[in-house]
Amino acid sequence: MSFELKQYNPPDFTQKFLREAPDACLEPAPFDTVAPENFHAMSIYPEYFKIHGEWLLAEESRMDCVAVYEDGRIYVREFRHIRKGDLVVTGRTEDASEGIYVYPYGFGKLDAKKEIFAFRQTRSRETAFSRDYDELYELLNYEKEHGNILWVMGPAFSFDADARNAFSKLIANGYVDGLMAGNALAVHDLEGAYLNTALGQDIYTQESMENGHYHHLSTINRVRGCGSIENFIKEEHIDNGIIYNCVKYGVPYVLAGSIRDDGPLPEVYGNVYEAQDAMRHCVRKATTVICLATMLHTIATGNMTPSYRVLPDGTVREVYFYCVDISEFTVNKLSDRGSLSAHGIVTNVQDFVTNVCKGVGIPL
């Protein structure tokens, strides 16, 4: 059974309430980084704004940001990117009465019982996920040829040899178009390739090595001494692992730092807003996002991922968003994002990634 995207059905703008709606109100930003009073905050759904009598779709949206009209288009900008004089849409209604129309029905009604990828609001360790896996395999095989698959990962994968191997094969076989993580994922993955340990434990037997607690620090120190991850891979003849395969196959990755980081690695963003901008650059391309065992990165990514994407040819398509975690709380944290964007699986992520690898037809 082949996967098919749902067709997007835009609003019927001949309807009286849309045809007779007023133009949206545009107010200049009073200062850099400050929106005018009564600014309109974006959602995850397609939103249209009536400007000079024409309904315009915000093409690259992000929730909790503002809509700016410029050069005949709607741009969605974070508050920190607002510049004095930007024409910001104001109005707090969403029913076209102020020229603002939020449209959540383009891919079908928001009915969890009817949507193939609907988000069930009560996902738990007792939920059967067999169908979820089968649907995901179909989706990934489709996206490999037609989309952009972005993975958001916690460090859990770096502690297990089989998980590192499985994800490496997903990269090598074209199922990874971007990777976002923190310092820890990269450190312990490179430690696994360099010293065969993660936090000093053998990545297969889990046996603790003598002075193993130095291993991740030694790895960071060596990478910093080499000047970059890529130089470290060359100088130490690294030939395995997640980061190695990202470098080998040219997969872009973003490593966002945190206050608790060791080192960190040279490529880690120490400035949180620079990290967020780099993450959003990846998100803008993504058509499927899979977040694995990292609550804070998952919430951050969920906040910047809309439920739709406008392709270069003008086609509007759905964006699929998965959250996979052993914690039910983390999975269900995104339940309020709506059935079109968030889909949860409660499981051990190391098992998940090996199942996905086999499910899309890659032998381990």
Helices and strands as residue ranges (DSSP letters): H 16-19, E 25-28, E 47-51, E 54-57, E 66-70, E 73-77, G 79-81, E 87-90, E 100-102, H 130-146, E 149-153, G 155-159, H 161-172, E 178-182, H 183-195, E 197-198, E 201-202, G 212-214, H 215-226, H 229-235, H 242-248, E 253-256, H 272-283, E 288-292, H 295-303, E 308-310, E 316-318, E 320-325, H 328-332, G 335-337, E 343-346, H 349-359
